[in-house]
Structure formats: structure tokens, C-alpha cells
Amino acid sequence: MKKIKITLVKSPIDRPERQKKTLKALGLNKMNATREVEATPQILGMVRKMNHLVKVEEA
């Protein structure tokens, strides 16, 4: 599978608890944290819900 690089660019402060848990599931704990993950349908769905907080690039 192809990989994508996800970077947290906006703070999760004042966001619903569900969004905070989704970010934690993606492995993004701190600002500017970057993770390289497989582009599975589950990950892509989480990224789609968090697109206002993260930046996505192909790796």
C-alpha cells in the first residue's frame, strides 16, 4: 500500500472529545507532530474527518 505523511498543524484545544481521540488514534499528540502511515480506508476516513486540523502529503 502507499504511505501518506500526516502533520498536525492546528491545535485540538476547544475541539470535541471525539476529534481529540481521533488525533490520538492517528498518533498525533503535539503540534507539528508528523506520522507516516499506510493509506488504508480506515486511516483515510480519519484523515477526512480531521482535514481542518492536519496536512496530508504523499510519502
CHARMM-style PDB file with segment names, atoms N, HN, CA, C and O in Angstrom:
ATOM      1  N   MET     1       0.842  -1.185   0.000  1.00  0.00      PROA
ATOM      2  CA  MET     1       0.000   0.000   0.000  1.00  0.00      PROA
ATOM      3  C   MET     1       0.882   1.241   0.000  1.00  0.00      PROA
ATOM      4  O   MET     1       2.042   1.199   0.409  1.00  0.00      PROA
ATOM      5  N   LYS     2       0.313   2.334  -0.463  1.00  0.00      PROA
ATOM      6  HN  LYS     2      -0.629   2.368  -0.795  1.00  0.00      PROA
ATOM      7  CA  LYS     2       1.092   3.556  -0.448  1.00  0.00      PROA
ATOM      8  C   LYS     2       1.028   4.186   0.938  1.00  0.00      PROA
ATOM      9  O   LYS     2       0.114   3.919   1.718  1.00  0.00      PROA
ATOM     10  N   LYS     3       2.006   5.018   1.225  1.00  0.00      PROA
ATOM     11  HN  LYS     3       2.749   5.235   0.592  1.00  0.00      PROA
ATOM     12  CA  LYS     3       2.083   5.669   2.528  1.00  0.00      PROA
ATOM     13  C   LYS     3       1.745   7.140   2.383  1.00  0.00      PROA
ATOM     14  O   LYS     3       1.979   7.749   1.338  1.00  0.00      PROA
ATOM     15  N   ILE     4       1.189   7.703   3.451  1.00  0.00      PROA
ATOM     16  HN  ILE     4       1.000   7.208   4.299  1.00  0.00      PROA
ATOM     17  CA  ILE     4       0.937   9.137   3.499  1.00  0.00      PROA
ATOM     18  C   ILE     4       1.586   9.704   4.750  1.00  0.00      PROA
ATOM     19  O   ILE     4       1.748   9.004   5.749  1.00  0.00      PROA
ATOM     20  N   LYS     5       1.953  10.968   4.687  1.00  0.00      PROA
ATOM     21  HN  LYS     5       1.820  11.536   3.875  1.00  0.00      PROA
ATOM     22  CA  LYS     5       2.553  11.658   5.818  1.00  0.00      PROA
ATOM     23  C   LYS     5       1.515  12.649   6.348  1.00  0.00      PROA
ATOM     24  O   LYS     5       1.037  13.507   5.605  1.00  0.00      PROA
ATOM     25  N   ILE     6       1.168  12.529   7.627  1.00  0.00      PROA
ATOM     26  HN  ILE     6       1.556  11.832   8.229  1.00  0.00      PROA
ATOM     27  CA  ILE     6       0.145  13.370   8.259  1.00  0.00      PROA
ATOM     28  C   ILE     6       0.830  14.259   9.292  1.00  0.00      PROA
ATOM     29  O   ILE     6       1.585  13.768  10.131  1.00  0.00      PROA
ATOM     30  N   THR     7       0.569  15.571   9.235  1.00  0.00      PROA
ATOM     31  HN  THR     7      -0.045  15.970   8.553  1.00  0.00      PROA
ATOM     32  CA  THR     7       1.154  16.525  10.170  1.00  0.00      PROA
ATOM     33  C   THR     7       0.044  17.318  10.839  1.00  0.00      PROA
ATOM     34  O   THR     7      -0.852  17.827  10.165  1.00  0.00      PROA
ATOM     35  N   LEU     8       0.098  17.428  12.165  1.00  0.00      PROA
ATOM     36  HN  LEU     8       0.826  17.015  12.713  1.00  0.00      PROA
ATOM     37  CA  LEU     8      -0.876  18.219  12.916  1.00  0.00      PROA
ATOM     38  C   LEU     8      -0.479  19.683  12.825  1.00  0.00      PROA
ATOM     39  O   LEU     8       0.596  20.056  13.295  1.00  0.00      PROA
ATOM     40  N   VAL     9      -1.331  20.531  12.223  1.00  0.00      PROA
ATOM     41  HN  VAL     9      -2.204  20.228  11.841  1.00  0.00      PROA
ATOM     42  CA  VAL     9      -0.981  21.935  12.018  1.00  0.00      PROA
ATOM     43  C   VAL     9      -1.835  22.892  12.847  1.00  0.00      PROA
ATOM     44  O   VAL     9      -1.477  24.061  12.993  1.00  0.00      PROA
ATOM     45  N   LYS    10      -2.952  22.419  13.391  1.00  0.00      PROA
ATOM     46  HN  LYS    10      -3.242  21.470  13.272  1.00  0.00      PROA
ATOM     47  CA  LYS    10      -3.785  23.256  14.252  1.00  0.00      PROA
ATOM     48  C   LYS    10      -4.018  22.542  15.574  1.00  0.00      PROA
ATOM     49  O   LYS    10      -4.034  21.313  15.638  1.00  0.00      PROA
ATOM     50  N   SER    11      -4.196  23.315  16.608  1.00  0.00      PROA
ATOM     51  HN  SER    11      -4.183  24.314  16.557  1.00  0.00      PROA
ATOM     52  CA  SER    11      -4.339  22.768  17.947  1.00  0.00      PROA
ATOM     53  C   SER    11      -5.703  22.111  18.155  1.00  0.00      PROA
ATOM     54  O   SER    11      -6.714  22.624  17.676  1.00  0.00      PROA
ATOM     55  N   PRO    12      -5.740  20.980  18.866  1.00  0.00      PROA
ATOM     56  CA  PRO    12      -7.017  20.342  19.182  1.00  0.00      PROA
ATOM     57  C   PRO    12      -7.713  20.939  20.407  1.00  0.00      PROA
ATOM     58  O   PRO    12      -8.756  20.440  20.829  1.00  0.00      PROA
ATOM     59  N   ILE    13      -7.149  21.993  20.975  1.00  0.00      PROA
ATOM     60  HN  ILE    13      -6.302  22.399  20.632  1.00  0.00      PROA
ATOM     61  CA  ILE    13      -7.792  22.652  22.123  1.00  0.00      PROA
ATOM     62  C   ILE    13      -9.138  23.217  21.665  1.00  0.00      PROA
ATOM     63  O   ILE    13      -9.251  23.743  20.558  1.00  0.00      PROA
ATOM     64  N   ASP    14     -10.137  23.109  22.505  1.00  0.00      PROA
ATOM     65  HN  ASP    14     -10.045  22.682  23.405  1.00  0.00      PROA
ATOM     66  CA  ASP    14     -11.508  23.550  22.216  1.00  0.00      PROA
ATOM     67  C   ASP    14     -12.160  22.763  21.082  1.00  0.00      PROA
ATOM     68  O   ASP    14     -13.058  23.273  20.411  1.00  0.00      PROA
ATOM     69  N   ARG    15     -11.726  21.548  20.866  1.00  0.00      PROA
ATOM     70  HN  ARG    15     -10.996  21.134  21.411  1.00  0.00      PROA
ATOM     71  CA  ARG    15     -12.347  20.659  19.894  1.00  0.00      PROA
ATOM     72  C   ARG    15     -13.112  19.585  20.662  1.00  0.00      PROA
ATOM     73  O   ARG    15     -12.784  19.311  21.817  1.00  0.00      PROA
ATOM     74  N   PRO    16     -14.114  18.977  20.052  1.00  0.00      PROA
ATOM     75  CA  PRO    16     -14.859  17.910  20.729  1.00  0.00      PROA
ATOM     76  C   PRO    16     -13.944  16.735  21.104  1.00  0.00      PROA
ATOM     77  O   PRO    16     -12.931  16.490  20.450  1.00  0.00      PROA
ATOM     78  N   GLU    17     -14.312  16.032  22.143  1.00  0.00      PROA
ATOM     79  HN  GLU    17     -15.135  16.231  22.675  1.00  0.00      PROA
ATOM     80  CA  GLU    17     -13.518  14.904  22.644  1.00  0.00      PROA
ATOM     81  C   GLU    17     -13.327  13.835  21.568  1.00  0.00      PROA
ATOM     82  O   GLU    17     -12.279  13.191  21.512  1.00  0.00      PROA
ATOM     83  N   ARG    18     -14.312  13.649  20.735  1.00  0.00      PROA
ATOM     84  HN  ARG    18     -15.163  14.172  20.781  1.00  0.00      PROA
ATOM     85  CA  ARG    18     -14.225  12.649  19.662  1.00  0.00      PROA
ATOM     86  C   ARG    18     -13.085  12.984  18.697  1.00  0.00      PROA
ATOM     87  O   ARG    18     -12.365  12.089  18.254  1.00  0.00      PROA
ATOM     88  N   GLN    19     -12.920  14.270  18.369  1.00  0.00      PROA
ATOM     89  HN  GLN    19     -13.505  14.997  18.729  1.00  0.00      PROA
ATOM     90  CA  GLN    19     -11.835  14.679  17.478  1.00  0.00      PROA
ATOM     91  C   GLN    19     -10.484  14.493  18.158  1.00  0.00      PROA
ATOM     92  O   GLN    19      -9.519  14.087  17.510  1.00  0.00      PROA
ATOM     93  N   LYS    20     -10.403  14.782  19.441  1.00  0.00      PROA
ATOM     94  HN  LYS    20     -11.187  15.112  19.967  1.00  0.00      PROA
ATOM     95  CA  LYS    20      -9.148  14.591  20.176  1.00  0.00      PROA
ATOM     96  C   LYS    20      -8.748  13.111  20.183  1.00  0.00      PROA
ATOM     97  O   LYS    20      -7.573  12.779  20.026  1.00  0.00      PROA
ATOM     98  N   LYS    21      -9.735  12.228  20.366  1.00  0.00      PROA
ATOM     99  HN  LYS    21     -10.689  12.498  20.493  1.00  0.00      PROA
ATOM    100  CA  LYS    21      -9.444  10.790  20.371  1.00  0.00      PROA
ATOM    101  C   LYS    21      -9.022  10.308  18.984  1.00  0.00      PROA
ATOM    102  O   LYS    21      -8.174   9.424  18.865  1.00  0.00      PROA
ATOM    103  N   THR    22      -9.605  10.883  17.947  1.00  0.00      PROA
ATOM    104  HN  THR    22     -10.293  11.602  18.043  1.00  0.00      PROA
ATOM    105  CA  THR    22      -9.214  10.510  16.589  1.00  0.00      PROA
ATOM    106  C   THR    22      -7.773  10.909  16.324  1.00  0.00      PROA
ATOM    107  O   THR    22      -7.022  10.140  15.725  1.00  0.00      PROA
ATOM    108  N   LEU    23      -7.371  12.099  16.758  1.00  0.00      PROA
ATOM    109  HN  LEU    23      -7.981  12.724  17.245  1.00  0.00      PROA
ATOM    110  CA  LEU    23      -5.989  12.536  16.594  1.00  0.00      PROA
ATOM    111  C   LEU    23      -5.038  11.627  17.361  1.00  0.00      PROA
ATOM    112  O   LEU    23      -3.954  11.303  16.878  1.00  0.00      PROA
ATOM    113  N   LYS    24      -5.450  11.218  18.559  1.00  0.00      PROA
ATOM    114  HN  LYS    24      -6.331  11.482  18.952  1.00  0.00      PROA
ATOM    115  CA  LYS    24      -4.612  10.318  19.351  1.00  0.00      PROA
ATOM    116  C   LYS    24      -4.483   8.964  18.648  1.00  0.00      PROA
ATOM    117  O   LYS    24      -3.415   8.353  18.670  1.00  0.00      PROA
ATOM    118  N   ALA    25      -5.557   8.500  18.031  1.00  0.00      PROA
ATOM    119  HN  ALA    25      -6.425   8.996  18.014  1.00  0.00      PROA
ATOM    120  CA  ALA    25      -5.515   7.235  17.299  1.00  0.00      PROA
ATOM    121  C   ALA    25      -4.594   7.330  16.082  1.00  0.00      PROA
ATOM    122  O   ALA    25      -3.984   6.338  15.682  1.00  0.00      PROA
ATOM    123  N   LEU    26      -4.495   8.513  15.502  1.00  0.00      PROA
ATOM    124  HN  LEU    26      -4.991   9.319  15.827  1.00  0.00      PROA
ATOM    125  CA  LEU    26      -3.578   8.718  14.381  1.00  0.00      PROA
ATOM    126  C   LEU    26      -2.139   8.874  14.859  1.00  0.00      PROA
ATOM    127  O   LEU    26      -1.212   8.838  14.050  1.00  0.00      PROA
ATOM    128  N   GLY    27      -1.943   9.048  16.166  1.00  0.00      PROA
ATOM    129  HN  GLY    27      -2.696   9.077  16.823  1.00  0.00      PROA
ATOM    130  CA  GLY    27      -0.596   9.189  16.716  1.00  0.00      PROA
ATOM    131  C   GLY    27      -0.089  10.605  16.716  1.00  0.00      PROA
ATOM    132  O   GLY    27       1.119  10.831  16.779  1.00  0.00      PROA
ATOM    133  N   LEU    28      -1.006  11.582  16.647  1.00  0.00      PROA
ATOM    134  HN  LEU    28      -1.987  11.399  16.596  1.00  0.00      PROA
ATOM    135  CA  LEU    28      -0.614  12.989  16.623  1.00  0.00      PROA
ATOM    136  C   LEU    28      -0.911  13.603  17.985  1.00  0.00      PROA
ATOM    137  O   LEU    28      -2.051  13.960  18.281  1.00  0.00      PROA
ATOM    138  N   ASN    29       0.127  13.723  18.811  1.00  0.00      PROA
ATOM    139  HN  ASN    29       1.054  13.433  18.571  1.00  0.00      PROA
ATOM    140  CA  ASN    29      -0.058  14.208  20.172  1.00  0.00      PROA
ATOM    141  C   ASN    29       0.262  15.684  20.322  1.00  0.00      PROA
ATOM    142  O   ASN    29      -0.406  16.382  21.086  1.00  0.00      PROA
ATOM    143  N   LYS    30       1.263  16.171  19.614  1.00  0.00      PROA
ATOM    144  HN  LYS    30       1.805  15.604  18.994  1.00  0.00      PROA
ATOM    145  CA  LYS    30       1.733  17.547  19.780  1.00  0.00      PROA
ATOM    146  C   LYS    30       1.641  18.296  18.460  1.00  0.00      PROA
ATOM    147  O   LYS    30       1.515  17.691  17.395  1.00  0.00      PROA
ATOM    148  N   MET    31       1.704  19.604  18.541  1.00  0.00      PROA
ATOM    149  HN  MET    31       1.806  20.095  19.406  1.00  0.00      PROA
ATOM    150  CA  MET    31       1.702  20.440  17.346  1.00  0.00      PROA
ATOM    151  C   MET    31       2.910  20.096  16.475  1.00  0.00      PROA
ATOM    152  O   MET    31       3.993  19.814  16.988  1.00  0.00      PROA
ATOM    153  N   ASN    32       2.720  20.121  15.180  1.00  0.00      PROA
ATOM    154  HN  ASN    32       1.840  20.350  14.763  1.00  0.00      PROA
ATOM    155  CA  ASN    32       3.744  19.819  14.182  1.00  0.00      PROA
ATOM    156  C   ASN    32       4.261  18.386  14.268  1.00  0.00      PROA
ATOM    157  O   ASN    32       5.304  18.072  13.695  1.00  0.00      PROA
ATOM    158  N   ALA    33       3.552  17.521  14.971  1.00  0.00      PROA
ATOM    159  HN  ALA    33       2.705  17.775  15.437  1.00  0.00      PROA
ATOM    160  CA  ALA    33       3.917  16.109  15.005  1.00  0.00      PROA
ATOM    161  C   ALA    33       3.588  15.503  13.643  1.00  0.00      PROA
ATOM    162  O   ALA    33       2.547  15.800  13.058  1.00  0.00      PROA
ATOM    163  N   THR    34       4.471  14.662  13.151  1.00  0.00      PROA
ATOM    164  HN  THR    34       5.317  14.420  13.626  1.00  0.00      PROA
ATOM    165  CA  THR    34       4.292  14.039  11.839  1.00  0.00      PROA
ATOM    166  C   THR    34       4.355  12.531  11.985  1.00  0.00      PROA
ATOM    167  O   THR    34       5.200  11.998  12.703  1.00  0.00      PROA
ATOM    168  N   ARG    35       3.445  11.848  11.292  1.00  0.00      PROA
ATOM    169  HN  ARG    35       2.759  12.282  10.709  1.00  0.00      PROA
ATOM    170  CA  ARG    35       3.430  10.385  11.271  1.00  0.00      PROA
ATOM    171  C   ARG    35       3.337   9.927   9.828  1.00  0.00      PROA
ATOM    172  O   ARG    35       2.652  10.539   9.008  1.00  0.00      PROA
ATOM    173  N   GLU    36       4.025   8.859   9.534  1.00  0.00      PROA
ATOM    174  HN  GLU    36       4.581   8.362  10.200  1.00  0.00      PROA
ATOM    175  CA  GLU    36       3.932   8.246   8.212  1.00  0.00      PROA
ATOM    176  C   GLU    36       3.180   6.939   8.392  1.00  0.00      PROA
ATOM    177  O   GLU    36       3.638   6.043   9.101  1.00  0.00      PROA
ATOM    178  N   VAL    37       2.017   6.831   7.744  1.00  0.00      PROA
ATOM    179  HN  VAL    37       1.644   7.558   7.168  1.00  0.00      PROA
ATOM    180  CA  VAL    37       1.145   5.674   7.933  1.00  0.00      PROA
ATOM    181  C   VAL    37       0.719   5.121   6.573  1.00  0.00      PROA
ATOM    182  O   VAL    37       0.798   5.803   5.551  1.00  0.00      PROA
ATOM    183  N   GLU    38       0.265   3.865   6.592  1.00  0.00      PROA
ATOM    184  HN  GLU    38       0.201   3.311   7.422  1.00  0.00      PROA
ATOM    185  CA  GLU    38      -0.294   3.245   5.389  1.00  0.00      PROA
ATOM    186  C   GLU    38      -1.636   3.904   5.067  1.00  0.00      PROA
ATOM    187  O   GLU    38      -2.386   4.267   5.973  1.00  0.00      PROA
ATOM    188  N   ALA    39      -1.930   4.054   3.799  1.00  0.00      PROA
ATOM    189  HN  ALA    39      -1.320   3.759   3.063  1.00  0.00      PROA
ATOM    190  CA  ALA    39      -3.168   4.702   3.361  1.00  0.00      PROA
ATOM    191  C   ALA    39      -4.293   3.669   3.270  1.00  0.00      PROA
ATOM    192  O   ALA    39      -4.743   3.330   2.175  1.00  0.00      PROA
ATOM    193  N   THR    40      -4.743   3.173   4.421  1.00  0.00      PROA
ATOM    194  HN  THR    40      -4.377   3.449   5.310  1.00  0.00      PROA
ATOM    195  CA  THR    40      -5.859   2.226   4.451  1.00  0.00      PROA
ATOM    196  C   THR    40      -7.171   3.007   4.462  1.00  0.00      PROA
ATOM    197  O   THR    40      -7.169   4.198   4.774  1.00  0.00      PROA
ATOM    198  N   PRO    41      -8.279   2.369   4.132  1.00  0.00      PROA
ATOM    199  CA  PRO    41      -9.566   3.079   4.165  1.00  0.00      PROA
ATOM    200  C   PRO    41      -9.900   3.650   5.547  1.00  0.00      PROA
ATOM    201  O   PRO    41     -10.515   4.711   5.650  1.00  0.00      PROA
ATOM    202  N   GLN    42      -9.495   2.946   6.604  1.00  0.00      PROA
ATOM    203  HN  GLN    42      -8.996   2.083   6.521  1.00  0.00      PROA
ATOM    204  CA  GLN    42      -9.771   3.437   7.955  1.00  0.00      PROA
ATOM    205  C   GLN    42      -8.996   4.717   8.242  1.00  0.00      PROA
ATOM    206  O   GLN    42      -9.551   5.674   8.782  1.00  0.00      PROA
ATOM    207  N   ILE    43      -7.721   4.736   7.884  1.00  0.00      PROA
ATOM    208  HN  ILE    43      -7.270   3.959   7.445  1.00  0.00      PROA
ATOM    209  CA  ILE    43      -6.882   5.912   8.112  1.00  0.00      PROA
ATOM    210  C   ILE    43      -7.375   7.077   7.258  1.00  0.00      PROA
ATOM    211  O   ILE    43      -7.452   8.208   7.739  1.00  0.00      PROA
ATOM    212  N   LEU    44      -7.709   6.810   6.001  1.00  0.00      PROA
ATOM    213  HN  LEU    44      -7.647   5.891   5.611  1.00  0.00      PROA
ATOM    214  CA  LEU    44      -8.186   7.873   5.121  1.00  0.00      PROA
ATOM    215  C   LEU    44      -9.497   8.473   5.633  1.00  0.00      PROA
ATOM    216  O   LEU    44      -9.731   9.672   5.475  1.00  0.00      PROA
ATOM    217  N   GLY    45     -10.345   7.656   6.240  1.00  0.00      PROA
ATOM    218  HN  GLY    45     -10.155   6.683   6.368  1.00  0.00      PROA
ATOM    219  CA  GLY    45     -11.587   8.167   6.829  1.00  0.00      PROA
ATOM    220  C   GLY    45     -11.311   9.075   8.008  1.00  0.00      PROA
ATOM    221  O   GLY    45     -11.957  10.111   8.163  1.00  0.00      PROA
ATOM    222  N   MET    46     -10.339   8.688   8.856  1.00  0.00      PROA
ATOM    223  HN  MET    46      -9.814   7.846   8.731  1.00  0.00      PROA
ATOM    224  CA  MET    46      -9.980   9.537   9.993  1.00  0.00      PROA
ATOM    225  C   MET    46      -9.382  10.851   9.518  1.00  0.00      PROA
ATOM    226  O   MET    46      -9.672  11.909  10.076  1.00  0.00      PROA
ATOM    227  N   VAL    47      -8.545  10.783   8.488  1.00  0.00      PROA
ATOM    228  HN  VAL    47      -8.308   9.923   8.035  1.00  0.00      PROA
ATOM    229  CA  VAL    47      -7.918  11.996   7.950  1.00  0.00      PROA
ATOM    230  C   VAL    47      -8.980  12.906   7.346  1.00  0.00      PROA
ATOM    231  O   VAL    47      -8.903  14.126   7.492  1.00  0.00      PROA
ATOM    232  N   ARG    48      -9.963  12.332   6.675  1.00  0.00      PROA
ATOM    233  HN  ARG    48     -10.025  11.342   6.556  1.00  0.00      PROA
ATOM    234  CA  ARG    48     -11.019  13.137   6.071  1.00  0.00      PROA
ATOM    235  C   ARG    48     -11.797  13.902   7.146  1.00  0.00      PROA
ATOM    236  O   ARG    48     -12.190  15.046   6.923  1.00  0.00      PROA
ATOM    237  N   LYS    49     -12.019  13.284   8.300  1.00  0.00      PROA
ATOM    238  HN  LYS    49     -11.700  12.354   8.481  1.00  0.00      PROA
ATOM    239  CA  LYS    49     -12.727  13.956   9.391  1.00  0.00      PROA
ATOM    240  C   LYS    49     -11.876  15.030  10.070  1.00  0.00      PROA
ATOM    241  O   LYS    49     -12.411  15.960  10.674  1.00  0.00      PROA
ATOM    242  N   MET    50     -10.550  14.900   9.968  1.00  0.00      PROA
ATOM    243  HN  MET    50     -10.116  14.145   9.477  1.00  0.00      PROA
ATOM    244  CA  MET    50      -9.632  15.834  10.632  1.00  0.00      PROA
ATOM    245  C   MET    50      -8.963  16.787   9.644  1.00  0.00      PROA
ATOM    246  O   MET    50      -7.957  17.408   9.986  1.00  0.00      PROA
ATOM    247  N   ASN    51      -9.498  16.921   8.423  1.00  0.00      PROA
ATOM    248  HN  ASN    51     -10.316  16.417   8.146  1.00  0.00      PROA
ATOM    249  CA  ASN    51      -8.804  17.688   7.398  1.00  0.00      PROA
ATOM    250  C   ASN    51      -8.647  19.163   7.750  1.00  0.00      PROA
ATOM    251  O   ASN    51      -7.819  19.839   7.139  1.00  0.00      PROA
ATOM    252  N   HSD    52      -9.404  19.686   8.704  1.00  0.00      PROA
ATOM    253  HN  HSD    52     -10.077  19.137   9.200  1.00  0.00      PROA
ATOM    254  CA  HSD    52      -9.263  21.081   9.124  1.00  0.00      PROA
ATOM    255  C   HSD    52      -8.142  21.250  10.151  1.00  0.00      PROA
ATOM    256  O   HSD    52      -7.784  22.378  10.490  1.00  0.00      PROA
ATOM    257  N   LEU    53      -7.585  20.145  10.649  1.00  0.00      PROA
ATOM    258  HN  LEU    53      -7.876  19.229  10.373  1.00  0.00      PROA
ATOM    259  CA  LEU    53      -6.515  20.205  11.651  1.00  0.00      PROA
ATOM    260  C   LEU    53      -5.191  19.660  11.150  1.00  0.00      PROA
ATOM    261  O   LEU    53      -4.153  19.933  11.754  1.00  0.00      PROA
ATOM    262  N   VAL    54      -5.192  18.903  10.074  1.00  0.00      PROA
ATOM    263  HN  VAL    54      -6.035  18.681   9.583  1.00  0.00      PROA
ATOM    264  CA  VAL    54      -3.968  18.234   9.632  1.00  0.00      PROA
ATOM    265  C   VAL    54      -3.613  18.603   8.199  1.00  0.00      PROA
ATOM    266  O   VAL    54      -4.440  19.098   7.434  1.00  0.00      PROA
ATOM    267  N   LYS    55      -2.350  18.343   7.863  1.00  0.00      PROA
ATOM    268  HN  LYS    55      -1.678  17.940   8.484  1.00  0.00      PROA
ATOM    269  CA  LYS    55      -1.874  18.490   6.492  1.00  0.00      PROA
ATOM    270  C   LYS    55      -1.421  17.107   6.038  1.00  0.00      PROA
ATOM    271  O   LYS    55      -0.738  16.399   6.779  1.00  0.00      PROA
ATOM    272  N   VAL    56      -1.802  16.723   4.820  1.00  0.00      PROA
ATOM    273  HN  VAL    56      -2.356  17.298   4.218  1.00  0.00      PROA
ATOM    274  CA  VAL    56      -1.528  15.383   4.308  1.00  0.00      PROA
ATOM    275  C   VAL    56      -0.662  15.488   3.053  1.00  0.00      PROA
ATOM    276  O   VAL    56      -0.941  16.286   2.158  1.00  0.00      PROA
ATOM    277  N   GLU    57       0.395  14.667   3.002  1.00  0.00      PROA
ATOM    278  HN  GLU    57       0.621  14.018   3.729  1.00  0.00      PROA
ATOM    279  CA  GLU    57       1.266  14.599   1.846  1.00  0.00      PROA
ATOM    280  C   GLU    57       1.497  13.139   1.507  1.00  0.00      PROA
ATOM    281  O   GLU    57       1.399  12.273   2.376  1.00  0.00      PROA
ATOM    282  N   GLU    58       1.804  12.863   0.246  1.00  0.00      PROA
ATOM    283  HN  GLU    58       1.884  13.567  -0.460  1.00  0.00      PROA
ATOM    284  CA  GLU    58       2.195  11.510  -0.125  1.00  0.00      PROA
ATOM    285  C   GLU    58       3.648  11.293   0.263  1.00  0.00      PROA
ATOM    286  O   GLU    58       4.475  12.194   0.129  1.00  0.00      PROA
ATOM    287  N   ALA    59       3.951  10.110   0.738  1.00  0.00      PROA
ATOM    288  HN  ALA    59       3.279   9.378   0.847  1.00  0.00      PROA
ATOM    289  CA  ALA    59       5.329   9.823   1.154  1.00  0.00      PROA
ATOM    290  C   ALA    59       6.017   8.948   0.144  1.00  0.00      PROA
ATOM    291  OT1 ALA    59       7.185   8.600   0.323  1.00  0.00      PROA
TER     292      ALA     59
END
